[in-house]
Amino acid sequence: MPHTLKAIDGHEEPIEAHSIPRIFFSKVGNQKLRTAIWSGVDKGAGKRTPLLFFNGIGANLEIAQAFADTFTGRDIITFDMPGVGGSPDPTVPYRPWWVAKAAKQILLENGYELVDVLGVSWGGGPAQQFAWQNKKMTKRLILCATTTGVTMVPGKPKALMKMVSPKRYIDRDFLKKNFETLYGDAASEAGEFSINMMPPSMKGYLFQLTAMAGYSTLPFIRRIKAKTLIIMGDNDHIVPLVNGKILNTFLPRSKLRVIKGAGHLFLLTRRDETVDIIRKFFLEPEVAMPHVDAVKLPSVEESYINYQSKLAR
């Protein structure tokens, strides 16, 4: 383990200044899932309710690092989908109900019986599914830049066409060039996303795409009992704001917050503001939460070395 971590602008920061996850493998049936737990820090009033985090399509668990590094005070649990990050490729197709089932198993194996649940983008489907399947385990639900599934109002065609391929995870120059077209966030903020991204396998990405084929949360959404916070950006090119309004209409105990000028990745590019919105929703006591620079985790550096060596063979 290195003593320092590299920030976006290239400077080194002491590793002690950051929350580093424990990364390990969980096994659900025949599928191994790379899992991460960021250990929360007691801010003086005890550790908060743990947070289960469902990531976006193709997104490896390390992409949550900047958010987890800012949103301290609670344990944060997440895992890579099959074929994404460090999880092996899927052997059979899966659906959101399986993702929710896998999350429940991982939580119970690690001693968590009550959690807040956060889903971003693609992860909003499994987050809603988990909250419905596991009502007693779900305290509160946070949905960021997400939809009801196939019943969504689609975003801009140029953005959606680029989402079909995982090229943005493989080619950093392509990502930077198309960042604003894709997400609606400023191109200058691409580093907040790319610093910890790892390329998914093509099979893993396609299976994650097809997992949502024909899926909608509308048949059960009114039966989700958890208090829900919906956060949307009004410049999101992938998930237009109207989708947040649809969620807010159907979820019985929800409130909608809109971040002005934010694109699809506001959880990273506007994370201080997003964390403040979530903390107010949680009614947490005012505790100073200074800005933390995004840093690259050692596991990402190692994965790119392995990825490049595979390409060279």
N, C-alpha and C positions, 0 to 999 in steps of 0.2 A: 504494500500500500504506500503510495507516494506521500510526502509531507505537505505538498502544495497541490492546488488545482488551478487549471488555466481558465481565466474568465474570457468573455466574448472579445474584449479588446486586446487580449494577449497577455495581460499582466497575471502574475501568480498570486494566489491567495492561500493562506494557511488552511489546511484541511479542517482544523478545529473550529474554524469560523462557520462551517456549514454542516447541515444535517445530511449524513450519508446513510443510505438504506442498507439493510441486511438483505442480501439477494440469495435465494435458494430455490430449489425445485419442489413443486408439489405434484402429486400424481392423482389425476381424476380419471378413474377407469384405466384405459390404456394410454391416456394422453398425459405427457409431462408438461407442466406449465411453469415457466420461470416467474417467480414471485418476489415481490419486494415489500419490506415493511420499514417505513421511516419511524423511528421512535420519538414520540412527542416529549416536549420539555415542560415541566411544571412551571407555570408562570406566577405561582403564588396562591392560586385558588384550586389547586389540583389539576391533573390532566383532564382534558376535555373528552367528549365522546369520540371514539375512534372513527375514522372516515374511510369508507370503501370507495375506491376511485376506479371508474370505468373509462378507459382512454378512447381516443378516436381511431379511425380506420388506419391500419398500417403503423400505428404509433407504438414504439417500444416504451417500456415502463420508465426508462431514464428521462423521457421527455417531460415527465411530471416533476422532475427534480427542482426546477426553479419555483414551481408552485409549492411543493412540499417544504422547500427551504424557507419560504415566506410564511406559510400557514402552519407554523409550529404551535405546540401546545396540545397536540393530540397525535396518536399513532395514525399513520396513513398506510393503507394496504392496497396494493394493486397487483396485476399480473399480466404477462404477455399472452395475447391470443395465440393459438397454434400457428406456427410458421412466421410469427412476428417476434422481433427482438431475439431473445435466446431460446424461445420455445421451439421444440421440434415441429416439423410439418404435421398438419392434420392427416389422419389416415381415412377418416370418414367426414362427410359434411356435418355441420352443427348449426343449431338455431339459438336464438336469444335465451330460451328456457334452459338450455344446457349451460350457457355462460353463467346464468344466475345460479344454477345448481352447483357449478364448479366454485363460484364465489362463496356460497354458503359453506361448502366443505372446507375450503381454505380458511375461512374465518373460524369455524368451530375447531379445526385442528390447531389453531394458534390462540385459542382461548377467548375469542370475541363472540359475544352473544347478543350485543346491541350496538348498532353502528348508525352513523349518518351515511348517506349514499350520495355520491356525486357522479354524474354521467356527462361527458362532453362529446358533442357531435354524434358519431356512431355509437358511442358508449351510452348515450341517452336511452336507447332502446333497452339494452340489458339492465340499466339502472331502474327504469320503470317496471320491467319484468321482475327484477329482484324485489322491489318494494311491494309488488302485488303478491308474489309467491311467498314472501317472507315478512308478512306484516308485523309479527312480534319482534323481529330482529331489526326493523327499520324505524329509527326515531324521526329523522327528517330526510327530505329528498331535495337535492339541488340539480337542476337541469340547465346545462350551458350550451348554447348554440345548437340546439337539437330539435327533434320533431316527433310526431306520432308514428313515424315509419313510412311505409309506402304511400300513405295518405297525406304526405307532405305537399306543400307548395314548393316546387323546385326553384333552385337558384339560377344564376346566369349560365346559359349554355356553354360559354367559353370556359368557365370555371369547372362545370360538371364534366365536360369532355376530358379535362386534364386529370380529374379524379379517377378515371377508369384505370389508369396505369399508375404503378408505384414509382415512376421515374423521378419524382420530386425527392424521394428518399434516397435515391441512388446517385443522382447528379446534383451537387450543390449549386453549380452555376445555373442549371435549369431552374432550380427552386428560387434562387435570388432573382433571376430574370422574370419569372412568372409569379412571384410571391403576391403582388398586389392584385393581379388578375385572378389568381386562385382564391385568395382568402379575403381580400378587401382591406387587409392591414397594410401599413406603409412598408415599402421594400426595405427601408432602413432597419426594420424590426425583424428581418428574417433570421438573424443570428439567435434570437431568443428561442426559436424553434429548432434551428439546424444544429446548434452546438451539441445537443445530446441525441440526435436522431441516428438510427441504425437501419439499414435496408432490410425490409421484409423479404421473404422468398416470394416468388411469383405465385406459387401454389397457396401459400398462406394468405396473401393479399386477395386472391380471387375467391378463396373459401370465405374470407371475412366479408367480402362484397356480397356473395350469394347468400350468406346467412340471413340477410335482411330481405331477400326476395319474397315479395308477397306478404311481408310482416307488417302488422299495425298494432299499436297499443290501444286503439279506440274500443275494441270489444271489452276491455277490462279497466280502462283508465279511470272511470268513475268509481271503481272499487278500491282505488289506492287511497289509503286512510292517512298516510303521513303528511304532515305540513310540508308544502313544497315551495321552493324558490326557483323561479325561472329567470335566467339572465340571458339577454340577447344583445348583440351589437346591431346598430341600425345601418351598418355598411357591410354586412355579411354577404359575400357573393355566393356562398354555398347554401346557407340556410337563411332565407329572408325572415325579417322580423315578424311577418304575419304568422309564421309557424309557432312562435312563442305565444302569440295571442290565441291561437287555436288550443295550445296546451293549457293556457290559463282559463279558457272557457270550459274545458272538459274536466280538468283536475279540480276536485271539490274543495280543497284547502290550499289553494295556491295564490301566489302573488308574483307579478311580473316586474322586473327591473330592466331598463334599457340603458346601455352604455353608449352615449352619443359619440359618433365617429369611429366606433370600434368595428373591426372585421370579425372573421370567424375564430381567430386565435386569441381573443382578448384575455383568456385565462393565463396566457404567457405575456402577451405584448402590453396588456393593461392589468397585470396581476395584482399590483398594490391596490388599485381601485376595486378589482373584483374581490379580493380577500376582505377588504373593508365592507363591501356589500354583504358578503356571506357572514361575517362576524356580527353585523347588526341584525341580520336575520336570526342568528343563533342567540341573540341577546347576551353576548359575551361582555365581561367587564372591560373597560378601556385599559389596554396594556400597550405600551409603545411597541410598534412592529416596524423597525427601520428597514429601508430598502436593502435588498440583498442582490448582488450581481449574480447572473446566471453563470455557472461553472460547468466544465465538462467532467463527467464522472469517469474514473479509470476503466470501468467496464465498457464504455463506449470506445475509448481509445484502443483497447484490446480487440474489440469486435471489428473495427475497421482494418486493423493490421491483418486479422484472419481473413476478412472479406477480400482485401486486395491480393493476398497470397493465393486465394482460390481462383481469382480472375487470371492470375499470372500462370496458372498451371496449364 
